[in-house]
């Protein structure tokens, strides 16, 4: 049982209207009582009801620090399942630090990163996947990522994993009992029954595995690389998507020589957009480096946007790009359709099977069609707020993959006619792999690593 009381600033360390200092632990209310004074001289926090708010002042000895509101939440009905005191003070950095220092001076200790949520996990209020959802909520960069994290926090992933583990442990229990009491428990044809159950669980886990790529893109964004030869309109596209003049746009070929990055939202989908140097043969050493980096970025991209200058015919630089994107997920923007076209859609269709969108970035033509292609290529044409469970965490994906492999070994053992105790070994491996997702089969080092990514006051 955790006994010491922790304290931390739980709001951002910038000047704001309100700041919050949080205490949690057995002595949280007692420590608050040592530094809190009510306008009613005889009022003590020790006997107040849970989930009540109290007006007063924070004092360090005889020195008044700030005018505050205190929220008292008594165990187990709090975020950590411990006694919790939240001090709402003025939002200045200095005053928040002073209140924290005062709380520490009178008995608390500084909280470690993520320690409030870690205590919620260790005290059984949430499982490990829900704890990880907390940091994902804090770090959400679009509405879809937030929605996915909220589903995980509500226990959608937990419930799915618990259901599968319950089924697996039931099979293990039956096998073990039958092996101990063969006279009363018949295992004839049990392999057929078990194979059906295991295949159903493999199908469920495969759906979770397959959700990872979409989940990762929802959470982290689509790594999007803009390619094209100089003056095709790449930098104009970046400026349009970002809504500001991020890249220099001129009539001089080769203006962009290095990598420019910008995070933008397109219909709620996060794009991590990278504008690259125009790909062409050049004697300029600096530009050569930029072209080389462009090719490297293309190799790492989730999506390539190839901007074609429709006002000029295709040349050897375009043919090089077409070769580069041959097996990559790509949308081709046939740009400058407001001008007389030297390169038409039919010309491009002869060279590639990638989708082609006719646009004029300058005049904002065709951009809705471009956005629709992004949705189609990554999310089957739409993104809905529903109860679909997305795995967004590589740790979860790894655990699911390990469980699937163990269950496939069970199927193979059944087909090979192996003894039933062989089934139990692989079933237990799958059970324990899934347990790491919700925190039932994890070591202290992993728990500490996970919570080290949290901010100090969460």
Secondary structure, DSSP 8 states (H G I E B T S, - for coil): ---S-EEEE-S-SS-EEEEEEEEESTTHHHHHHHHEE-SSTT--STTS-SSEEEEEEEEETTEEEEEEEEEEE-TTSSSSSS-EEEEEEEE-HHHHHHHHHHHHHTT-EE--TTHHHHHHHHTTSS-HHHHHHHHHHHH--SHHHHHHHHHHHTTHHHHHHHHHHHHHHHHHHHHHHHHH-TTTS--TTHHHHHHHHHHHHHHHHHHHHHHHHHHHHHHH-EEEEEE-STTSSHHHHHHHHHTS--S---SSTT---S-EEEEEEETTEEEEEEE-------S-HHHHHHHHHHHHHHHH-SEEEEEEETTS---HHHHHHHHHTTTS-EEEEEE-TTS--SS-HHHHHHH--SEEEE-BTTTTBSHHHHHHHHHHHHHTT----SS------HHHHHHHHHHHHHHHHHHHHHHTT--HHHHHHHHHHHHHHHHHHHTSS--HHHHHHHHTTS-TT-
